[in-house]
Amino acid sequence: MMHRDERRRSTSKRSRETEAEAVAFVICQAIGLETGSASQDYIQIYDGDAKILTDSLAHIQKAATQILNAIGAGATSAPIA
């Protein structure tokens, strides 16, 4: 969903994996699933860091919002800044 067309060509696998896992984390938190350190561990596997997350925040937020709305959880208080 996030990495189609031009966005896929303009990002590295490191960025794509970090972004996708960050979206998964936000969704899980918003619907009450406890994931422990799984997201953090996965992001570290791909050498993701705070800079990638900060640079990607708008994309992460947009994707998470779209997914939450699609599953009917958009009215919950998701930890999206």
trRosetta pair geometry for C-beta under 8 A, 3 or more apart (Angstrom, degrees):
i j d omega theta_ij theta_ji phi_ij phi_ji
1 4 7.2 -41 -158 -19 14 111
1 63 5.9 126 108 -137 118 108
1 66 7.3 -167 169 91 140 140
1 67 7.7 134 80 -65 171 102
2 7 6.7 -115 153 131 60 147
2 16 7.5 162 96 -142 112 77
2 19 5.9 -148 131 129 158 129
2 20 6.6 -160 39 -81 135 76
2 23 7.0 -163 -39 -36 141 153
2 59 5.9 89 -153 170 116 109
2 63 4.9 -30 -75 -80 109 144
3 7 5.4 -130 -129 111 45 104
3 8 4.4 91 167 -88 82 81
3 11 6.5 -96 -124 55 106 134
3 16 4.9 38 -90 -130 154 115
3 19 7.6 134 -55 77 109 134
3 20 7.6 -50 -12 -60 124 109
4 7 6.4 42 56 49 43 108
4 8 6.0 -1 -130 -28 9 115
5 8 6.4 131 59 14 25 100
5 9 7.6 -63 142 3 39 102
6 9 5.7 -63 -152 42 39 108
6 10 5.8 22 158 -12 74 116
7 10 6.0 -66 -138 45 28 103
7 11 6.2 7 168 -6 66 117
7 59 7.7 143 -150 -128 136 138
8 11 6.6 -73 -141 42 22 96
8 16 7.3 40 -128 -94 65 136
11 15 4.3 -117 -172 84 104 131
11 16 5.3 123 117 -55 125 86
11 19 7.7 -28 -174 0 156 140
12 15 4.8 100 54 7 76 98
12 16 7.0 -142 96 -3 41 88
13 16 5.6 -55 -143 40 33 112
13 17 6.0 30 160 -17 68 108
13 46 7.2 -129 126 -148 83 120
14 17 6.3 -59 -145 38 22 105
14 18 6.3 20 157 -16 60 112
14 46 5.1 164 -132 164 63 99
14 47 5.8 -37 -137 69 123 94
14 48 6.5 172 178 -77 83 67
14 52 7.0 -113 134 -105 96 153
15 18 5.8 -60 -145 39 28 111
15 19 6.1 26 159 -18 66 110
15 48 8.0 123 -104 -111 32 91
15 52 5.6 -154 -112 -150 72 116
15 55 8.0 -61 -131 89 116 121
15 56 6.5 163 -166 -70 95 134
16 19 5.9 -57 -145 38 27 109
16 20 6.2 24 159 -17 64 109
17 20 5.9 -55 -142 38 29 109
17 21 6.3 23 160 -14 64 109
17 42 7.5 -134 164 153 104 96
17 43 7.6 162 125 -116 91 52
17 45 7.9 -89 146 84 143 96
17 46 4.2 175 90 -83 138 170
17 48 6.9 -131 95 -56 90 119
18 21 6.1 -61 -148 40 26 106
18 22 6.2 28 154 -21 63 109
18 43 5.3 70 -124 -137 77 93
18 46 5.9 -143 -54 93 80 128
18 48 3.3 146 -105 -115 117 129
18 49 7.9 -45 -124 18 150 40
18 52 4.8 31 104 127 163 138
18 53 6.6 -114 160 -68 119 72
18 56 6.9 142 104 24 106 159
19 22 5.6 -57 -147 35 30 112
19 23 6.5 31 155 -19 65 103
19 52 7.6 -113 -51 156 77 103
19 56 4.8 -121 -94 176 104 150
19 59 5.9 -21 -148 104 134 121
19 60 5.7 -139 -151 -78 79 89
19 63 7.7 89 162 22 102 150
20 23 5.8 -53 -153 33 32 112
20 24 6.5 33 149 -19 64 105
21 24 5.4 -49 -148 36 37 115
21 25 6.3 43 151 -23 66 102
21 39 5.2 150 166 -150 101 82
21 42 4.9 -171 -125 101 148 125
21 43 5.3 -159 90 -67 145 84
21 46 8.0 169 -1 26 139 133
21 48 7.4 -144 53 -11 130 166
22 25 5.5 -49 -149 32 33 115
22 26 6.5 34 153 -19 64 103
22 39 7.2 105 -92 -175 38 124
22 43 7.2 65 -58 -88 81 129
22 53 6.0 152 -94 -123 148 96
22 56 7.1 130 44 102 154 125
22 60 4.7 -40 109 -130 124 135
23 26 5.8 -53 -149 35 33 110
23 27 6.3 32 154 -18 66 107
23 60 5.5 -150 -69 -148 77 74
23 63 4.8 -41 -115 102 138 123
23 64 5.0 -158 -142 -68 77 85
23 67 7.0 102 174 6 111 145
24 27 5.8 -56 -148 38 30 111
24 28 6.2 30 156 -18 65 108
24 39 6.5 -176 88 -104 100 110
25 28 5.9 -58 -147 38 28 110
25 29 6.3 26 157 -17 64 108
25 35 6.7 -120 -120 51 70 154
25 39 3.9 54 -81 -116 115 166
26 29 5.9 -58 -148 38 28 110
26 30 6.2 28 155 -22 64 110
26 60 6.8 130 -16 163 144 100
26 61 7.9 -169 -133 -103 170 46
26 64 4.1 -25 100 -125 140 147
26 78 6.1 54 174 179 93 115
26 79 6.4 -137 -134 67 77 84
26 80 6.0 59 -157 -76 131 89
27 30 5.7 -58 -147 36 28 112
27 31 6.4 1 164 3 65 110
27 64 5.9 -149 -57 -139 78 87
27 67 5.6 -41 -97 107 126 136
27 68 6.6 -159 -117 -68 78 84
27 78 7.9 -16 -100 -133 34 127
28 31 6.5 -73 -145 48 25 91
28 33 4.0 -82 -159 70 86 110
28 34 7.8 -176 160 -40 112 5
28 35 5.0 43 137 -35 159 124
28 39 7.7 -161 37 -48 140 128
29 32 7.8 42 -177 -68 27 22
29 33 7.5 -77 -56 56 25 69
29 35 7.9 -71 -57 10 71 112
29 78 6.9 103 94 -151 95 70
29 79 5.2 -34 121 16 143 119
30 64 7.4 140 -18 177 144 110
30 68 5.7 -50 127 -107 160 126
30 73 5.9 115 133 141 113 128
30 76 5.3 124 -180 95 88 127
30 77 7.7 -161 -134 89 79 35
30 78 3.5 -11 -102 -107 120 93
30 79 6.9 -139 -69 12 77 70
30 80 7.8 7 -76 -26 124 99
31 68 7.9 -166 -50 -120 97 88
31 71 7.6 -33 -80 110 137 141
31 73 5.4 -49 -85 -132 96 162
31 76 7.0 139 -85 43 51 169
35 38 4.5 -95 167 39 97 115
35 39 5.7 58 117 -20 141 97
37 40 4.7 -58 -168 50 77 116
37 41 5.3 84 129 -30 90 101
38 41 5.7 -59 -146 37 26 111
38 42 6.3 24 158 -18 64 108
39 42 5.8 -56 -146 37 30 109
39 43 6.2 29 157 -18 65 107
40 43 5.9 -55 -146 37 29 110
40 44 6.4 29 154 -20 63 108
41 44 5.8 -58 -152 35 30 112
41 45 6.8 40 149 -29 63 98
42 45 5.5 -43 -156 19 37 117
42 46 7.2 13 154 2 63 102
43 46 6.3 -70 -159 48 35 96
43 48 3.7 -77 -175 57 89 133
44 47 7.2 34 -167 -84 39 28
44 48 6.8 -84 -66 45 28 82
48 52 5.2 -105 -153 64 76 144
48 53 6.9 78 168 -46 107 91
49 52 5.5 102 54 10 63 98
49 53 7.2 -125 107 0 36 94
50 53 5.5 -59 -147 42 35 112
50 54 5.9 36 156 -21 70 108
51 54 5.7 -54 -142 38 28 110
51 55 6.0 25 159 -15 65 110
52 55 5.9 -58 -143 41 27 109
52 56 5.9 8 161 -5 64 119
53 56 6.0 -71 -140 49 24 101
53 57 6.6 57 155 -67 62 80
53 60 7.4 6 -154 -26 69 157
54 57 5.9 -16 -155 -30 31 113
56 59 5.0 -60 -170 47 76 112
56 60 5.4 79 129 -28 93 103
57 60 5.6 -58 -142 39 30 112
57 61 6.0 30 161 -20 67 109
57 81 7.0 -34 -170 63 127 113
58 61 5.8 -55 -144 38 27 111
58 62 6.3 28 157 -20 63 108
59 62 5.9 -54 -146 36 29 111
59 63 6.3 23 159 -14 64 109
60 63 6.2 -61 -148 40 26 106
60 64 6.1 22 158 -16 64 113
61 64 5.9 -59 -143 40 26 109
61 65 6.1 27 159 -20 64 110
61 80 5.1 117 -131 -166 89 115
61 81 7.1 -90 -91 59 128 64
62 65 5.9 -59 -148 36 26 111
62 66 6.4 26 155 -19 63 107
63 66 5.7 -55 -149 35 31 112
63 67 6.4 26 156 -15 66 107
64 67 5.9 -58 -147 39 30 108
64 68 6.1 29 156 -18 66 109
64 78 6.6 171 147 161 120 150
64 80 5.8 180 94 -89 136 128
65 68 5.8 -55 -142 39 28 110
65 69 6.2 28 158 -17 64 108
65 74 7.0 60 -165 -126 67 98
65 78 7.7 -170 -91 61 63 153
65 80 6.6 110 -64 -159 90 176
66 69 5.9 -59 -149 38 26 109
66 70 6.2 27 154 -22 63 110
67 70 5.6 -56 -146 36 31 113
67 71 6.4 12 161 -4 66 108
68 71 6.3 -66 -145 46 27 97
68 73 4.6 -91 -160 84 79 90
68 74 4.7 124 123 -85 94 59
68 76 7.1 -120 -165 45 123 100
68 78 5.8 -79 -93 -52 161 148
69 72 7.7 38 -177 -74 30 23
69 73 7.8 -98 -62 58 20 55
69 74 3.8 41 -91 -68 63 135
73 76 5.0 -22 179 8 82 121
73 78 7.6 92 132 -61 102 112
